[in-house]
Amino acid sequence: MNELGGTDRWPFFDIAGRIAPSVRTNPDLAARLERYIEENVGGISTEDALRAILRWATLRDVHKGQLPYPNDPFEPLLVMYERGGEVVADEARFFNFGHRSVRLKPWPQHLSPDPVVSLDPATLDALDREES
């Protein structure tokens, strides 16, 4: 992440744009995303994340398994958005996920060999039930 120069904007920055700025998304997909954002999304960080996710998917398709990052860095955000969640950053520098909060700090401080929570549907369903 440091070499990409986006650490101050983590996790909402255009990783694909830093790796391969010449790769462009399909104009039709980009237009569909912009329409979706206009009609359904409130929040600049979410808008930026969705654009970055689309650019990452485009880059992944163009380079077919040759990227230096084997895992999808946007998977946790994408899963959350697909489930109807959102990320709200507050003035105290926390990301709020429903009834849970995560302190916003440099990305290396979030690194862990074990995930904080599993992204499998059963685990996420159980967390959703806890919050309702």
A tleap script that builds the chain and sets N, CA, C and O, in Angstrom:
source leaprc.protein.ff14SB
mol = sequence {
  NMET ASN GLU LEU GLY GLY THR ASP ARG TRP
  PRO PHE PHE ASP ILE ALA GLY ARG ILE ALA
  PRO SER VAL ARG THR ASN PRO ASP LEU ALA
  ALA ARG LEU GLU ARG TYR ILE GLU GLU ASN
  VAL GLY GLY ILE SER THR GLU ASP ALA LEU
  ARG ALA ILE LEU ARG TRP ALA THR LEU ARG
  ASP VAL HIE LYS GLY GLN LEU PRO TYR PRO
  ASN ASP PRO PHE GLU PRO LEU LEU VAL MET
  TYR GLU ARG GLY GLY GLU VAL VAL ALA ASP
  GLU ALA ARG PHE PHE ASN PHE GLY HIE ARG
  SER VAL ARG LEU LYS PRO TRP PRO GLN HIE
  LEU SER PRO ASP PRO VAL VAL SER LEU ASP
  PRO ALA THR LEU ASP ALA LEU ASP ARG GLU
  GLU CSER
}
set mol.1.N position { 0.820 -1.190 0.000 }
set mol.1.CA position { 0.000 0.000 0.000 }
set mol.1.C position { 0.865 1.256 0.000 }
set mol.1.O position { 0.567 2.223 -0.700 }
set mol.2.N position { 1.938 1.236 0.789 }
set mol.2.CA position { 2.812 2.413 0.823 }
set mol.2.C position { 3.322 2.757 -0.559 }
set mol.2.O position { 3.342 3.925 -0.948 }
set mol.3.N position { 3.740 1.733 -1.308 }
set mol.3.CA position { 4.289 1.993 -2.631 }
set mol.3.C position { 3.251 2.542 -3.602 }
set mol.3.O position { 3.607 3.113 -4.632 }
set mol.4.N position { 1.982 2.376 -3.285 }
set mol.4.CA position { 0.922 2.897 -4.146 }
set mol.4.C position { 0.538 4.326 -3.791 }
set mol.4.O position { -0.195 4.972 -4.540 }
set mol.5.N position { 1.013 4.820 -2.680 }
set mol.5.CA position { 0.760 6.204 -2.305 }
set mol.5.C position { -0.668 6.513 -1.916 }
set mol.5.O position { -1.093 7.662 -2.027 }
set mol.6.N position { -1.420 5.533 -1.466 }
set mol.6.CA position { -2.809 5.780 -1.108 }
set mol.6.C position { -3.112 5.589 0.354 }
set mol.6.O position { -4.278 5.529 0.746 }
set mol.7.N position { -2.075 5.491 1.172 }
set mol.7.CA position { -2.304 5.153 2.570 }
set mol.7.C position { -3.144 6.180 3.303 }
set mol.7.O position { -3.853 5.834 4.249 }
set mol.8.N position { -3.079 7.428 2.888 }
set mol.8.CA position { -3.877 8.447 3.571 }
set mol.8.C position { -5.355 8.353 3.219 }
set mol.8.O position { -6.190 8.953 3.896 }
set mol.9.N position { -5.686 7.612 2.173 }
set mol.9.CA position { -7.086 7.476 1.758 }
set mol.9.C position { -7.620 6.057 1.965 }
set mol.9.O position { -8.764 5.776 1.606 }
set mol.10.N position { -6.816 5.165 2.534 }
set mol.10.CA position { -7.239 3.792 2.758 }
set mol.10.C position { -8.491 3.782 3.617 }
set mol.10.O position { -8.553 4.560 4.569 }
set mol.11.N position { -9.487 2.961 3.350 }
set mol.11.CA position { -9.581 1.948 2.309 }
set mol.11.C position { -10.272 2.428 1.044 }
set mol.11.O position { -10.596 1.616 0.178 }
set mol.12.N position { -10.502 3.717 0.918 }
set mol.12.CA position { -11.269 4.241 -0.213 }
set mol.12.C position { -10.385 4.914 -1.250 }
set mol.12.O position { -10.548 6.106 -1.511 }
set mol.13.N position { -9.465 4.187 -1.839 }
set mol.13.CA position { -8.702 4.820 -2.906 }
set mol.13.C position { -8.584 3.884 -4.093 }
set mol.13.O position { -8.773 2.673 -3.972 }
set mol.14.N position { -8.274 4.452 -5.219 }
set mol.14.CA position { -8.267 3.748 -6.491 }
set mol.14.C position { -6.956 2.990 -6.665 }
set mol.14.O position { -6.010 3.502 -7.263 }
set mol.15.N position { -6.905 1.781 -6.146 }
set mol.15.CA position { -5.697 0.963 -6.226 }
set mol.15.C position { -5.344 0.692 -7.689 }
set mol.15.O position { -4.181 0.803 -8.078 }
set mol.16.N position { -6.336 0.341 -8.491 }
set mol.16.CA position { -6.085 0.047 -9.911 }
set mol.16.C position { -5.506 1.260 -10.627 }
set mol.16.O position { -4.621 1.123 -11.472 }
set mol.17.N position { -5.998 2.434 -10.294 }
set mol.17.CA position { -5.480 3.652 -10.910 }
set mol.17.C position { -4.022 3.891 -10.581 }
set mol.17.O position { -3.294 4.491 -11.372 }
set mol.18.N position { -3.588 3.426 -9.417 }
set mol.18.CA position { -2.180 3.567 -9.025 }
set mol.18.C position { -1.310 2.515 -9.702 }
set mol.18.O position { -0.162 2.792 -10.048 }
set mol.19.N position { -1.846 1.309 -9.896 }
set mol.19.CA position { -1.070 0.225 -10.502 }
set mol.19.C position { -0.967 0.406 -12.016 }
set mol.19.O position { 0.114 0.273 -12.591 }
set mol.20.N position { -2.090 0.707 -12.653 }
set mol.20.CA position { -2.136 0.794 -14.120 }
set mol.20.C position { -3.078 1.916 -14.533 }
set mol.20.O position { -4.213 1.651 -14.928 }
set mol.21.N position { -2.626 3.166 -14.449 }
set mol.21.CA position { -3.509 4.296 -14.750 }
set mol.21.C position { -4.059 4.311 -16.170 }
set mol.21.O position { -5.056 4.982 -16.436 }
set mol.22.N position { -3.428 3.585 -17.084 }
set mol.22.CA position { -3.910 3.591 -18.466 }
set mol.22.C position { -5.109 2.669 -18.680 }
set mol.22.O position { -5.800 2.790 -19.691 }
set mol.23.N position { -5.367 1.756 -17.752 }
set mol.23.CA position { -6.500 0.835 -17.897 }
set mol.23.C position { -7.791 1.582 -17.579 }
set mol.23.O position { -7.925 2.180 -16.511 }
set mol.24.N position { -8.719 1.543 -18.497 }
set mol.24.CA position { -9.997 2.248 -18.346 }
set mol.24.C position { -11.145 1.246 -18.269 }
set mol.24.O position { -11.118 0.187 -18.897 }
set mol.25.N position { -12.139 1.608 -17.492 }
set mol.25.CA position { -13.321 0.750 -17.402 }
set mol.25.C position { -14.143 0.888 -18.672 }
set mol.25.O position { -14.051 1.885 -19.390 }
set mol.26.N position { -14.934 -0.113 -18.929 }
set mol.26.CA position { -15.861 -0.074 -20.049 }
set mol.26.C position { -16.786 1.123 -19.849 }
set mol.26.O position { -17.398 1.251 -18.789 }
set mol.27.N position { -16.901 2.006 -20.849 }
set mol.27.CA position { -17.731 3.210 -20.680 }
set mol.27.C position { -19.189 2.907 -20.327 }
set mol.27.O position { -19.814 3.654 -19.573 }
set mol.28.N position { -19.729 1.817 -20.870 }
set mol.28.CA position { -21.117 1.463 -20.546 }
set mol.28.C position { -21.252 1.063 -19.078 }
set mol.28.O position { -22.209 1.452 -18.409 }
set mol.29.N position { -20.284 0.279 -18.579 }
set mol.29.CA position { -20.318 -0.103 -17.162 }
set mol.29.C position { -20.127 1.112 -16.267 }
set mol.29.O position { -20.798 1.248 -15.244 }
set mol.30.N position { -19.217 1.989 -16.650 }
set mol.30.CA position { -18.987 3.201 -15.858 }
set mol.30.C position { -20.248 4.061 -15.819 }
set mol.30.O position { -20.589 4.613 -14.773 }
set mol.31.N position { -20.940 4.176 -16.947 }
set mol.31.CA position { -22.174 4.966 -16.994 }
set mol.31.C position { -23.264 4.319 -16.139 }
set mol.31.O position { -24.002 5.013 -15.440 }
set mol.32.N position { -23.363 2.986 -16.195 }
set mol.32.CA position { -24.347 2.288 -15.355 }
set mol.32.C position { -24.058 2.508 -13.880 }
set mol.32.O position { -24.971 2.726 -13.083 }
set mol.33.N position { -22.777 2.449 -13.520 }
set mol.33.CA position { -22.409 2.682 -12.127 }
set mol.33.C position { -22.777 4.101 -11.711 }
set mol.33.O position { -23.313 4.303 -10.622 }
set mol.34.N position { -22.498 5.077 -12.554 }
set mol.34.CA position { -22.818 6.466 -12.212 }
set mol.34.C position { -24.324 6.660 -12.039 }
set mol.34.O position { -24.758 7.381 -11.140 }
set mol.35.N position { -25.118 6.022 -12.894 }
set mol.35.CA position { -26.584 6.098 -12.731 }
set mol.35.C position { -27.001 5.465 -11.406 }
set mol.35.O position { -27.827 6.011 -10.676 }
set mol.36.N position { -26.418 4.307 -11.108 }
set mol.36.CA position { -26.734 3.631 -9.850 }
set mol.36.C position { -26.372 4.516 -8.662 }
set mol.36.O position { -27.162 4.663 -7.730 }
set mol.37.N position { -25.188 5.100 -8.695 }
set mol.37.CA position { -24.747 5.980 -7.614 }
set mol.37.C position { -25.712 7.146 -7.456 }
set mol.37.O position { -26.122 7.477 -6.344 }
set mol.38.N position { -26.070 7.763 -8.571 }
set mol.38.CA position { -26.963 8.927 -8.522 }
set mol.38.C position { -28.314 8.574 -7.909 }
set mol.38.O position { -28.888 9.371 -7.166 }
set mol.39.N position { -28.820 7.388 -8.217 }
set mol.39.CA position { -30.155 6.997 -7.770 }
set mol.39.C position { -30.179 6.323 -6.396 }
set mol.39.O position { -31.217 6.321 -5.734 }
set mol.40.N position { -29.049 5.750 -5.956 }
set mol.40.CA position { -29.095 4.887 -4.778 }
set mol.40.C position { -28.089 5.160 -3.679 }
set mol.40.O position { -28.251 4.651 -2.570 }
set mol.41.N position { -27.067 5.935 -3.940 }
set mol.41.CA position { -25.962 6.033 -2.990 }
set mol.41.C position { -25.862 7.443 -2.435 }
set mol.41.O position { -25.905 8.427 -3.174 }
set mol.42.N position { -25.729 7.516 -1.137 }
set mol.42.CA position { -25.459 8.790 -0.492 }
set mol.42.C position { -24.161 8.650 0.281 }
set mol.42.O position { -24.030 7.756 1.118 }
set mol.43.N position { -23.240 9.489 0.022 }
set mol.43.CA position { -21.967 9.413 0.736 }
set mol.43.C position { -20.797 9.338 -0.216 }
set mol.43.O position { -20.674 8.399 -1.003 }
set mol.44.N position { -19.947 10.328 -0.137 }
set mol.44.CA position { -18.829 10.417 -1.069 }
set mol.44.C position { -17.885 9.232 -0.929 }
set mol.44.O position { -17.400 8.718 -1.937 }
set mol.45.N position { -17.613 8.788 0.289 }
set mol.45.CA position { -16.675 7.672 0.436 }
set mol.45.C position { -17.230 6.407 -0.217 }
set mol.45.O position { -16.467 5.633 -0.796 }
set mol.46.N position { -18.536 6.184 -0.135 }
set mol.46.CA position { -19.136 5.023 -0.788 }
set mol.46.C position { -19.056 5.164 -2.299 }
set mol.46.O position { -18.753 4.198 -2.999 }
set mol.47.N position { -19.326 6.362 -2.804 }
set mol.47.CA position { -19.219 6.603 -4.246 }
set mol.47.C position { -17.802 6.317 -4.726 }
set mol.47.O position { -17.608 5.628 -5.728 }
set mol.48.N position { -16.817 6.845 -4.015 }
set mol.48.CA position { -15.415 6.626 -4.392 }
set mol.48.C position { -15.052 5.148 -4.333 }
set mol.48.O position { -14.356 4.638 -5.212 }
set mol.49.N position { -15.523 4.466 -3.301 }
set mol.49.CA position { -15.222 3.036 -3.164 }
set mol.49.C position { -15.825 2.243 -4.317 }
set mol.49.O position { -15.166 1.356 -4.858 }
set mol.50.N position { -17.055 2.540 -4.701 }
set mol.50.CA position { -17.690 1.811 -5.798 }
set mol.50.C position { -16.941 2.024 -7.108 }
set mol.50.O position { -16.768 1.081 -7.881 }
set mol.51.N position { -16.501 3.237 -7.362 }
set mol.51.CA position { -15.711 3.496 -8.574 }
set mol.51.C position { -14.390 2.734 -8.529 }
set mol.51.O position { -13.960 2.166 -9.532 }
set mol.52.N position { -13.753 2.724 -7.369 }
set mol.52.CA position { -12.479 2.008 -7.223 }
set mol.52.C position { -12.672 0.500 -7.385 }
set mol.52.O position { -11.822 -0.175 -7.966 }
set mol.53.N position { -13.776 -0.024 -6.880 }
set mol.53.CA position { -14.081 -1.453 -7.025 }
set mol.53.C position { -14.245 -1.808 -8.500 }
set mol.53.O position { -13.728 -2.830 -8.951 }
set mol.54.N position { -14.956 -0.975 -9.252 }
set mol.54.CA position { -15.134 -1.231 -10.682 }
set mol.54.C position { -13.796 -1.177 -11.415 }
set mol.54.O position { -13.525 -2.024 -12.267 }
set mol.55.N position { -12.965 -0.200 -11.097 }
set mol.55.CA position { -11.638 -0.107 -11.738 }
set mol.55.C position { -10.798 -1.332 -11.385 }
set mol.55.O position { -10.092 -1.860 -12.245 }
set mol.56.N position { -10.862 -1.792 -10.138 }
set mol.56.CA position { -10.101 -2.979 -9.739 }
set mol.56.C position { -10.577 -4.199 -10.526 }
set mol.56.O position { -9.758 -4.981 -11.011 }
set mol.57.N position { -11.888 -4.366 -10.655 }
set mol.57.CA position { -12.432 -5.499 -11.413 }
set mol.57.C position { -11.975 -5.437 -12.868 }
set mol.57.O position { -11.651 -6.465 -13.465 }
set mol.58.N position { -11.948 -4.244 -13.431 }
set mol.58.CA position { -11.472 -4.077 -14.805 }
set mol.58.C position { -10.007 -4.473 -14.917 }
set mol.58.O position { -9.625 -5.211 -15.825 }
set mol.59.N position { -9.196 -3.986 -14.001 }
set mol.59.CA position { -7.770 -4.313 -14.017 }
set mol.59.C position { -7.554 -5.815 -13.852 }
set mol.59.O position { -6.722 -6.408 -14.539 }
set mol.60.N position { -8.296 -6.416 -12.949 }
set mol.60.CA position { -8.193 -7.865 -12.726 }
set mol.60.C position { -8.560 -8.631 -14.003 }
set mol.60.O position { -7.907 -9.617 -14.344 }
set mol.61.N position { -9.607 -8.175 -14.710 }
set mol.61.CA position { -10.005 -8.826 -15.962 }
set mol.61.C position { -8.942 -8.663 -17.045 }
set mol.61.O position { -8.663 -9.600 -17.793 }
set mol.62.N position { -8.356 -7.481 -17.127 }
set mol.62.CA position { -7.341 -7.203 -18.147 }
set mol.62.C position { -6.076 -8.021 -17.901 }
set mol.62.O position { -5.471 -8.530 -18.844 }
set mol.63.N position { -5.680 -8.148 -16.644 }
set mol.63.CA position { -4.412 -8.816 -16.327 }
set mol.63.C position { -4.562 -10.280 -15.917 }
set mol.63.O position { -3.556 -10.936 -15.646 }
set mol.64.N position { -5.744 -10.795 -15.866 }
set mol.64.CA position { -6.051 -12.212 -15.642 }
set mol.64.C position { -5.043 -12.953 -14.753 }
set mol.64.O position { -4.268 -13.776 -15.240 }
set mol.65.N position { -5.059 -12.660 -13.467 }
set mol.65.CA position { -4.242 -13.394 -12.511 }
set mol.65.C position { -2.789 -12.971 -12.418 }
set mol.65.O position { -2.002 -13.642 -11.751 }
set mol.66.N position { -2.412 -11.892 -13.059 }
set mol.66.CA position { -1.022 -11.456 -13.036 }
set mol.66.C position { -0.795 -10.258 -12.120 }
set mol.66.O position { 0.249 -9.612 -12.205 }
set mol.67.N position { -1.735 -9.954 -11.258 }
set mol.67.CA position { -1.588 -8.807 -10.366 }
set mol.67.C position { -0.714 -9.170 -9.172 }
set mol.67.O position { -0.661 -10.333 -8.772 }
set mol.68.N position { -0.028 -8.183 -8.602 }
set mol.68.CA position { 0.827 -8.466 -7.448 }
set mol.68.C position { 0.042 -8.748 -6.169 }
set mol.68.O position { 0.626 -9.165 -5.168 }
set mol.69.N position { -1.273 -8.528 -6.189 }
set mol.69.CA position { -2.104 -8.738 -5.007 }
set mol.69.C position { -3.071 -9.874 -5.310 }
set mol.69.O position { -4.021 -9.678 -6.068 }
set mol.70.N position { -2.856 -11.065 -4.735 }
set mol.70.CA position { -3.692 -12.212 -5.082 }
set mol.70.C position { -5.127 -12.106 -4.570 }
set mol.70.O position { -6.043 -12.635 -5.199 }
set mol.71.N position { -5.334 -11.439 -3.450 }
set mol.71.CA position { -6.679 -11.320 -2.895 }
set mol.71.C position { -7.329 -10.034 -3.374 }
set mol.71.O position { -6.646 -9.069 -3.717 }
set mol.72.N position { -8.635 -10.032 -3.392 }
set mol.72.CA position { -9.364 -8.830 -3.778 }
set mol.72.C position { -9.394 -7.888 -2.582 }
set mol.72.O position { -10.040 -8.196 -1.581 }
set mol.73.N position { -8.715 -6.752 -2.660 }
set mol.73.CA position { -8.663 -5.856 -1.505 }
set mol.73.C position { -10.011 -5.232 -1.159 }
set mol.73.O position { -10.196 -4.708 -0.060 }
set mol.74.N position { -10.944 -5.290 -2.095 }
set mol.74.CA position { -12.249 -4.678 -1.857 }
set mol.74.C position { -13.316 -5.676 -1.426 }
set mol.74.O position { -14.458 -5.285 -1.187 }
set mol.75.N position { -12.968 -6.956 -1.321 }
set mol.75.CA position { -13.975 -7.967 -1.007 }
set mol.75.C position { -14.777 -7.656 0.255 }
set mol.75.O position { -16.004 -7.749 0.212 }
set mol.76.N position { -14.151 -7.292 1.376 }
set mol.76.CA position { -14.967 -7.009 2.564 }
set mol.76.C position { -15.960 -5.860 2.352 }
set mol.76.O position { -17.107 -5.945 2.790 }
set mol.77.N position { -15.527 -4.797 1.689 }
set mol.77.CA position { -16.447 -3.687 1.415 }
set mol.77.C position { -17.565 -4.125 0.480 }
set mol.77.O position { -18.732 -3.804 0.705 }
set mol.78.N position { -17.209 -4.853 -0.560 }
set mol.78.CA position { -18.200 -5.284 -1.534 }
set mol.78.C position { -19.246 -6.192 -0.899 }
set mol.78.O position { -20.440 -6.041 -1.157 }
set mol.79.N position { -18.803 -7.133 -0.073 }
set mol.79.CA position { -19.750 -8.023 0.617 }
set mol.79.C position { -20.703 -7.195 1.478 }
set mol.79.O position { -21.910 -7.439 1.495 }
set mol.80.N position { -20.152 -6.218 2.187 }
set mol.80.CA position { -20.987 -5.387 3.044 }
set mol.80.C position { -22.005 -4.592 2.216 }
set mol.80.O position { -23.183 -4.531 2.567 }
set mol.81.N position { -21.543 -3.987 1.118 }
set mol.81.CA position { -22.468 -3.229 0.264 }
set mol.81.C position { -23.540 -4.137 -0.331 }
set mol.81.O position { -24.711 -3.759 -0.382 }
set mol.82.N position { -23.154 -5.328 -0.781 }
set mol.82.CA position { -24.121 -6.264 -1.357 }
set mol.82.C position { -25.192 -6.663 -0.352 }
set mol.82.O position { -26.320 -6.968 -0.736 }
set mol.83.N position { -24.849 -6.663 0.927 }
set mol.83.CA position { -25.793 -7.036 1.981 }
set mol.83.C position { -26.589 -5.833 2.488 }
set mol.83.O position { -27.336 -5.942 3.460 }
set mol.84.N position { -26.425 -4.685 1.823 }
set mol.84.CA position { -27.191 -3.503 2.205 }
set mol.84.C position { -26.542 -2.653 3.274 }
set mol.84.O position { -27.172 -1.733 3.796 }
set mol.85.N position { -25.299 -2.939 3.610 }
set mol.85.CA position { -24.600 -2.164 4.630 }
set mol.85.C position { -23.956 -0.921 4.062 }
set mol.85.O position { -23.952 -0.687 2.853 }
set mol.86.N position { -23.419 -0.143 4.958 }
set mol.86.CA position { -22.694 1.053 4.553 }
set mol.86.C position { -21.599 1.331 5.574 }
set mol.86.O position { -21.607 0.791 6.680 }
set mol.87.N position { -20.675 2.165 5.190 }
set mol.87.CA position { -19.606 2.594 6.081 }
set mol.87.C position { -19.784 4.082 6.283 }
set mol.87.O position { -19.871 4.845 5.321 }
set mol.88.N position { -19.837 4.487 7.522 }
set mol.88.CA position { -19.944 5.909 7.838 }
set mol.88.C position { -18.737 6.276 8.685 }
set mol.88.O position { -18.539 5.723 9.766 }
set mol.89.N position { -17.935 7.205 8.195 }
set mol.89.CA position { -16.789 7.682 8.968 }
set mol.89.C position { -17.250 8.891 9.774 }
set mol.89.O position { -17.862 9.811 9.231 }
set mol.90.N position { -16.955 8.885 11.067 }
set mol.90.CA position { -17.395 10.005 11.901 }
set mol.90.C position { -16.230 10.925 12.250 }
set mol.90.O position { -15.079 10.649 11.912 }
set mol.91.N position { -16.545 12.011 12.926 }
set mol.91.CA position { -15.533 13.017 13.264 }
set mol.91.C position { -14.509 12.516 14.278 }
set mol.91.O position { -13.451 13.126 14.427 }
set mol.92.N position { -14.795 11.433 14.969 }
set mol.92.CA position { -13.847 10.857 15.926 }
set mol.92.C position { -12.900 9.862 15.250 }
set mol.92.O position { -12.124 9.183 15.923 }
set mol.93.N position { -12.964 9.779 13.935 }
set mol.93.CA position { -12.103 8.902 13.136 }
set mol.93.C position { -12.390 7.421 13.388 }
set mol.93.O position { -11.477 6.610 13.547 }
set mol.94.N position { -13.672 7.094 13.419 }
set mol.94.CA position { -14.118 5.708 13.482 }
set mol.94.C position { -14.957 5.420 12.247 }
set mol.94.O position { -15.681 6.292 11.766 }
set mol.95.N position { -14.861 4.199 11.734 }
set mol.95.CA position { -15.808 3.717 10.739 }
set mol.95.C position { -16.909 3.028 11.513 }
set mol.95.O position { -16.637 2.182 12.365 }
set mol.96.N position { -18.132 3.375 11.230 }
set mol.96.CA position { -19.267 2.777 11.912 }
set mol.96.C position { -19.977 1.817 10.971 }
set mol.96.O position { -20.395 2.190 9.875 }
set mol.97.N position { -20.103 0.582 11.417 }
set mol.97.CA position { -20.775 -0.474 10.670 }
set mol.97.C position { -21.971 -0.910 11.496 }
set mol.97.O position { -21.866 -1.849 12.284 }
set mol.98.N position { -23.084 -0.256 11.333 }
set mol.98.CA position { -24.229 -0.611 12.153 }
set mol.98.C position { -23.915 -0.359 13.612 }
set mol.98.O position { -23.664 0.777 14.013 }
set mol.99.N position { -23.929 -1.427 14.414 }
set mol.99.CA position { -23.675 -1.302 15.851 }
set mol.99.C position { -22.209 -1.533 16.224 }
set mol.99.O position { -21.882 -1.619 17.407 }
set mol.100.N position { -21.348 -1.631 15.254 }
set mol.100.CA position { -19.921 -1.866 15.516 }
set mol.100.C position { -19.103 -0.729 14.928 }
set mol.100.O position { -19.489 -0.117 13.932 }
set mol.101.N position { -17.970 -0.458 15.558 }
set mol.101.CA position { -17.085 0.606 15.086 }
set mol.101.C position { -15.653 0.095 14.994 }
set mol.101.O position { -15.232 -0.768 15.764 }
set mol.102.N position { -14.923 0.641 14.045 }
set mol.102.CA position { -13.508 0.326 13.874 }
set mol.102.C position { -12.761 1.647 13.802 }
set mol.102.O position { -13.114 2.534 13.024 }
set mol.103.N position { -11.738 1.765 14.611 }
set mol.103.CA position { -10.933 2.990 14.626 }
set mol.103.C position { -10.196 3.131 13.303 }
set mol.103.O position { -9.589 2.173 12.825 }
set mol.104.N position { -10.244 4.304 12.716 }
set mol.104.CA position { -9.520 4.594 11.488 }
set mol.104.C position { -8.071 4.874 11.853 }
set mol.104.O position { -7.760 5.862 12.518 }
set mol.105.N position { -7.201 3.994 11.410 }
set mol.105.CA position { -5.774 4.151 11.672 }
set mol.105.C position { -5.032 3.653 10.441 }
set mol.105.O position { -5.651 3.060 9.558 }
set mol.106.N position { -3.747 3.872 10.357 }
set mol.106.CA position { -3.012 3.441 9.161 }
set mol.106.C position { -3.230 1.955 8.873 }
set mol.106.O position { -3.293 1.135 9.789 }
set mol.107.N position { -3.341 1.627 7.595 }
set mol.107.CA position { -3.688 0.259 7.209 }
set mol.107.C position { -2.765 -0.799 7.792 }
set mol.107.O position { -3.253 -1.881 8.119 }
set mol.108.N position { -1.438 -0.560 7.948 }
set mol.108.CA position { -0.611 -1.633 8.518 }
set mol.108.C position { -1.041 -2.029 9.933 }
set mol.108.O position { -0.803 -3.158 10.361 }
set mol.109.N position { -1.667 -1.113 10.649 }
set mol.109.CA position { -2.113 -1.423 12.005 }
set mol.109.C position { -3.361 -2.308 12.011 }
set mol.109.O position { -3.756 -2.819 13.059 }
set mol.110.N position { -3.973 -2.485 10.855 }
set mol.110.CA position { -5.133 -3.373 10.741 }
set mol.110.C position { -4.748 -4.764 10.243 }
set mol.110.O position { -5.588 -5.663 10.209 }
set mol.111.N position { -3.485 -4.946 9.858 }
set mol.111.CA position { -3.066 -6.243 9.331 }
set mol.111.C position { -3.099 -7.303 10.421 }
set mol.111.O position { -2.694 -7.066 11.559 }
set mol.112.N position { -3.589 -8.468 10.048 }
set mol.112.CA position { -3.667 -9.585 10.980 }
set mol.112.C position { -3.673 -10.868 10.162 }
set mol.112.O position { -4.283 -10.912 9.094 }
set mol.113.N position { -3.010 -11.910 10.641 }
set mol.113.CA position { -3.065 -13.175 9.903 }
set mol.113.C position { -4.458 -13.810 9.954 }
set mol.113.O position { -4.798 -14.641 9.111 }
set mol.114.N position { -5.249 -13.419 10.933 }
set mol.114.CA position { -6.602 -13.953 11.070 }
set mol.114.C position { -7.613 -12.843 10.824 }
set mol.114.O position { -7.441 -11.731 11.323 }
set mol.115.N position { -8.664 -13.127 10.063 }
set mol.115.CA position { -9.680 -12.097 9.837 }
set mol.115.C position { -10.410 -11.751 11.137 }
set mol.115.O position { -10.568 -12.594 12.021 }
set mol.116.N position { -10.842 -10.517 11.232 }
set mol.116.CA position { -11.606 -10.077 12.402 }
set mol.116.C position { -12.934 -10.815 12.448 }
set mol.116.O position { -13.401 -11.208 13.516 }
set mol.117.N position { -13.526 -10.995 11.297 }
set mol.117.CA position { -14.782 -11.729 11.190 }
set mol.117.C position { -14.768 -12.473 9.859 }
set mol.117.O position { -14.220 -11.991 8.868 }
set mol.118.N position { -15.369 -13.633 9.855 }
set mol.118.CA position { -15.475 -14.401 8.620 }
set mol.118.C position { -16.503 -13.736 7.712 }
set mol.118.O position { -17.499 -13.190 8.184 }
set mol.119.N position { -16.254 -13.788 6.420 }
set mol.119.CA position { -17.197 -13.204 5.472 }
set mol.119.C position { -18.200 -14.224 4.944 }
set mol.119.O position { -18.953 -13.924 4.017 }
set mol.120.N position { -18.219 -15.424 5.521 }
set mol.120.CA position { -19.176 -16.406 5.024 }
set mol.120.C position { -20.590 -15.970 5.415 }
set mol.120.O position { -20.788 -15.364 6.468 }
set mol.121.N position { -21.572 -16.282 4.560 }
set mol.121.CA position { -22.940 -15.806 4.786 }
set mol.121.C position { -23.527 -16.179 6.143 }
set mol.121.O position { -24.232 -15.363 6.738 }
set mol.122.N position { -23.264 -17.378 6.651 }
set mol.122.CA position { -23.850 -17.786 7.938 }
set mol.122.C position { -23.355 -16.894 9.075 }
set mol.122.O position { -24.140 -16.488 9.931 }
set mol.123.N position { -22.067 -16.590 9.088 }
set mol.123.CA position { -21.516 -15.715 10.125 }
set mol.123.C position { -22.103 -14.317 10.010 }
set mol.123.O position { -22.483 -13.711 11.011 }
set mol.124.N position { -22.175 -13.810 8.786 }
set mol.124.CA position { -22.720 -12.463 8.596 }
set mol.124.C position { -24.205 -12.410 8.942 }
set mol.124.O position { -24.675 -11.418 9.500 }
set mol.125.N position { -24.947 -13.468 8.615 }
set mol.125.CA position { -26.366 -13.520 8.996 }
set mol.125.C position { -26.516 -13.473 10.512 }
set mol.125.O position { -27.398 -12.787 11.027 }
set mol.126.N position { -25.656 -14.199 11.231 }
set mol.126.CA position { -25.710 -14.195 12.700 }
set mol.126.C position { -25.404 -12.802 13.247 }
set mol.126.O position { -26.061 -12.349 14.184 }
set mol.127.N position { -24.425 -12.126 12.678 }
set mol.127.CA position { -24.119 -10.755 13.113 }
set mol.127.C position { -25.291 -9.821 12.840 }
set mol.127.O position { -25.608 -8.963 13.664 }
set mol.128.N position { -25.932 -9.982 11.690 }
set mol.128.CA position { -27.101 -9.152 11.374 }
set mol.128.C position { -28.222 -9.384 12.386 }
set mol.128.O position { -28.886 -8.437 12.807 }
set mol.129.N position { -28.435 -10.644 12.777 }
set mol.129.CA position { -29.487 -10.940 13.760 }
set mol.129.C position { -29.169 -10.297 15.105 }
set mol.129.O position { -30.074 -9.824 15.793 }
set mol.130.N position { -27.890 -10.274 15.486 }
set mol.130.CA position { -27.490 -9.627 16.747 }
set mol.130.C position { -27.840 -8.145 16.747 }
set mol.130.O position { -28.211 -7.587 17.780 }
set mol.131.N position { -27.720 -7.513 15.587 }
set mol.131.CA position { -27.928 -6.067 15.498 }
set mol.131.C position { -29.393 -5.682 15.395 }
set mol.131.O position { -29.746 -4.525 15.625 }
set mol.132.N position { -30.253 -6.639 15.051 }
set mol.132.CA position { -31.666 -6.263 14.880 }
set mol.132.C position { -32.468 -6.483 16.134 }
set mol.132.O position { -33.669 -6.216 16.154 }
savepdb mol mol.pdb
quit
